[in-house]
């Protein structure tokens, strides 16, 4: 029995446009993000997706509602982004100025160098895997969508590709991108990764 997960990162916000680390800050989509959702909706309208799950953050819920219309959306707090602690709302340049040593250590090894006030990286990974595996168990043989953030998408892609854990931060995931993961007979395969072809034109 085959289960397909359409794994989606929410569209652009002003925070993603400015390349900031955003987790707890509840930003909405900006105009481009809403347009991205409409384009993805056109692509997925014939995919027969039977269930939609989303992070409860506004940027994800808005995106899910625009993509899937009146389809019921089940909110899962476990799909939220990694808690960034003192990094929240700052971009790379700002962090290099404010917390250069802490930031550099976190980039090199997030597992042994937690962000002050932030979420333990191993616990973040565990919660994301746990909720996805539960979603799969509840939807055997179906095609389902999960709308989340860059971090959770990276976690799942890295798990399927069996990459070293540090590779999670280096896995590229664009706003409004689509990944499709096929789960069959206890194995997972990435069918589509970081696809943004629907945004062309």
N, C-alpha and C positions, 0 to 999 in steps of 0.2 A: 504494500500500500504506500502510495506516494503523497507526501504533503509538501506543498509549495508555499514558501514565505516570501512575500513581496516586501522587502525591507527598504524603508524610505527615510531619508533624512529630510527634515522640514526645510522649507524654502528660506530665502534671504530675509534677515532682519537688519536693522541698523547695526546691531552688534556683530553679526557675521560679516557685514560689509566692511567694518572697521577691524576685523580679525581679532576681536576680543574674546577672552575666556569668559563665557557666559553659562551659568548653570541656574542658580537660584533666582537671578534677575528675570522677571517674567515679561519679556519683551514680546510684542506682537510682530506679525509679518509686516514688512514694508510693501510698497506698491509692487516692486519687482517680485517679491516673494509670493504675492497673491497671483500675479501673472504666471509664475512658474507652476503654481498649483493647478491653474486652469489648463495649462498645457499637458501636465501629467495626467489630469483627469481624462483628457481626450485620448491619451494613449491607453489607459487602463480600462476604459468603459466596456470593453468586450472580453475582459479577462475572467469573468465569473468569480470574482472574489466574494466569499461568503461571510467573512468576519473581518472586522477592522479593530485593531488595538492601537492605543496611542499613549504617549506620555501626557500627563495632565497639564503640562505647561502650555500657555496660550499659543505660542508659535507652532506647536505641534497640533493642537486641537483645531486651530484655524486652518492649517494646511490640510488635515484629514477631512474636515468638513467641506472644504472647497474641492478636494479631489474626489470624495466619495458621496457627495450630495446628502441625501436623506438617510443613507445607510447608517445603522446604529454603530456608534463608536464606543468601545469599552476602554475606560481609562485605567492605566496601570502605572502606579507611582514608581515601580521598579524600573520602568523604562526611562526615567529621568537621567539627565547628564551627570557625570562625575561632579561631586561637590568640590569647587576650586578654592575654597577658603580665602586666604588673603590675595589670591590671584584674581578673584572675581571682578569682572568688569575692566580688566587691564589687557593690553595687547603685548606682543613680544618686546617692542621697544621700551614700553613703560616698565615692564618687569625687569628688563636688563638694567634699567636705571634705578629702580626701587629695591629689587631683591635679586641682584645678579648671582650671588653664590647659591642661594636657595633654589632659584629658578634653574640654573645650569645643572645642579645636582639632580633636580626632579626630571629634567629632560633626559639626562643620561641614565637614570635608574629610578623611575617613579615608585618602585616597589619598596625600596629601602630608604627613600627620602620623601616622606609624606609632606604635603603642603600644610603649613601651620593653619589650623582651623578647618582644613579640608577633609575630604573622605579618604579613608585608606584605600589604596588602589586595588588591592587584592579583594577587599570586600565589595567594591564597585563591580569588579569583574564577576564575582560570584552571584551577586543579585541579578545582574543582567542575564547570565546564563540560566539561572534558576527560573526566572519568569518566562524566558523563551522556551525552555524545555517543557514547562507546564502548559504553555499555549499550544505547543505541538501535540502534547498528549491529549488535549481537549479538542483537537481539530484534525484527527487522523483522516487522511485521504482527501483533505480539503485544500482550497487555495485561499490564503489569508494574507492580510496586510498588517504591517507593523510600522507605525510612524514614530520616529524617535529622533535622537540627536546624533551628532558625529561620533561621540565616544562609544555609546552602545553599539552602533553599526560597526565600528572598528573592532570592538571586542568579538562580535559574532563572526566577522570575516576572518579574523586572525585564528579563531578557534577552528573553523572549517579548514583553513589552509595549514593548520598545525604549525603556526609560526611561533618563534620565541616571544615571550610576553612583552618584551621591550619593543617589539615591532608594532605593537598596537598604536603607539603614538605616531609612527611613520606611515601608517596606512592612510592613503588619501581618500577622503569622502567629501564630495562637493555638496553644497546646498541643493535641495530638490532632486538629488540623485536617486536612482533606483538600483537595488541589488535584488537578485532572485536566488534563493537558496532552496535546493531540492533535498528533502529528507526521505530516505527510502531504505527499508531493511536495516535500520540502525546506522546508516551512513549518510553523510551530508556532502553535497556538491554545489559549488557556486556556478550557477548557469549564467548569470549576468552580474557584473560588478561595476559600481560607480558609473552607471550609464546615464548620461545627460542628453542623449540624442533628441529627446522630446522637446528640449529647450531651443533647438536650432530654429532659425527663421523668425 
